[in-house]
Amino acid sequence: MPRDDEQALRQRYEELKRLIHYHNYRYYVLNDPIISDYEYDQLMRELKAIEEAHPEWVTPDSPTQRAGAPPAEGFRKVRHPAPILSLANVFNDAELDAWLERLARLNPRVREADFTVEPKIDGLTVVLHYRDGVFTLGATRGDGEEGEDITANLRTVRAVPLRIPVHPDGPQPPPYIVVRGEAYMTHQDFEALNERLRREGQRTFANPRNAAAGSLRQLDPKVTAARPLHLLCYQIVVYQGPNPPRTQWEVLRTLEALGFPVVEADLCPDLACVKRAYRKWVARRETWPYDLDGVVIKINDLALQQSLGVVGKDPRGMVAYKFPAREVTTILLDIKVNVGRTGVLTPYAVLEPVEIGGVVIRKATLHNFDYIREKDIRIGDRVIVKRAGDVIPYIVGPVVSARTGKERVYEPPTHCPVCGAPVEKVEGEVAVYCINAACPAQLSRNLEHFASREAMDIEGLGRKIAEQLVQARLVEDVADLYYLKVADLLPLEGFAQKKAENLIAAIQASKDRPLERLIYALGIRGVGAVTARWLAERYEDLDALAQATEEDLAAIEGIGPVTARFIVDWFRRERNRKVLEKLRRAGVWPRARRPAEARPQPLAGLTFVITGALPGLTREEAKAWLEARGAKVTNSVSRKTSYLIVGENPGSKLAKAQALGVPTLSWEEVLRRWGPESGE
Ligand code: IVH
């Protein structure tokens, strides 16, 4: 190649490296890309082509070198250029006041000091060395004196600048700078990673922090490269060069100018402002996309901060103000089982009572039997219990290292704990069912459902009375309700004449409920309120519905083959046929209303997203219900989302919505605002 051409190519090569670093920075640090992924890929491709032709040009800071290193045998130890210190904690305002008071006694200038307040990210410390602007070494904290060399892994983290400045007209880098930051994983990425590991049959991580740490301590950098790690920096450990920063605020601004992702900080003139900033982060934490465990308060003036010295490994001039715990450990005393209306057996944990964020927790959900097995949760284990926001407390997993050998492996029940009938597992489902339709647990839940407000709306018939009726053998199925007499109720505990009369009147009044309510009330699996309404629009009465074939039903928009089968199965069962006969004889036999006139569209122009399991209806049904009222329903939360509907066990959409300020609603609130009771 002629010299001139080669020079031009070399120039283009340098330019490409710079451009790609810059676009990485826009994407990973500023979260504000200015080119498309396609254009980015084109630049990378061009760079790779040049490097293939000229391997001798390739430098370690080339963007192609992020995942270049072969697997290591182990990690080399590296001595830190200065101790990598940790932090003392305070847990309330009084302790914070005391901290400052102690410092002021050591040095009265502290009374005039200002402070930075930064979120404390729950990840792991990384120490990054740059010589003449090139990333040369990256280490873990280790014991604070010596860490492990994880340079090859850190190279794969896109937010770690391989070269500074990352943008062409940034400031000159100091000859040597060592930066400290926190590597972490977002909730969303953590869940996706665990999902993938589960699919591949690998061990999952207990929390995002462990996932981040585990990902960085991989011997094969290719594995790290496939893990979505982020970085935020907050400290300069060594600065050799002109104009060193003099305050913590300047540290953050210097790091930012050099192209590092930095933590968002408040600059506070006094403790009142510090406390406000703390409360701001307490509120944000619920919705933040990654784990925060407190704020870090630092005396802004670095000379003053350093003059205060170090106690043990904690510098006096800064302190972590920790958030109230959301995760605690306690002993799992027992595993018990609830039987639901459809016969689903749901295990729950009986715990040694423990307080989380001011609430005493005695029970927590265990989701299902597979969960217990996958997490290897044993009776007697010390377990991690989590309660976040308004989510039902759940068991995250056991503390395996706390085992004594006395723990008992739990065996899922083979028989229903209430009626003793054998249980069944449906192929392809995690749930275990009690298939005895006469099971008292199911029957009382069934009655409760039948009488509920969205179903037959029988005032006064709640869980407790349903259980009493079943226990006294006054009803063996829902139809028996209509044959009850006041005298039957009087012997029951708590029933005086008036109460008995009221209940019988309420039962009789429910005979006029429309067909769709009755269909819903029957409690057929997969048939929520919305599907019931569709069925009532198609079929004249229960006789007509009972004649429908799977094909007929599956042809109805919104009803899938599984629900169609559940419906046909339900009507085929002898026991259920008897229930229908009894209902007919009692005069509970509504006929379909004439097709509704065009329904009003109160939700026109609104966009909804749904997360978590909704009470009594499937996701599809909720979607159809909303759409029938003019709403748009999408899968992901954005600024355009009007409301996020939050069910049980919500996913990461909740955090996202809260971060974006998208209002949230429960399904009950949706019904209250726009449902039948709202005047529709
Ligand atoms: S300052 C002496 N600032 O919290 C310097 N640490 O519990 C101490 N952390 O090991 C660190 N966010 O890994 C500082 N904004 C922040 C932080 C932060 C997270 C971590 C860091 C440290 C641990 C101390």
Residues whose N, C-alpha, C, O or C-beta is under 5 A from the ligand:
A	BS01	IVH	L85 S86 L87 E118 P119 K120 I121 L124 T125 E182 Y234 V263 V296 P315
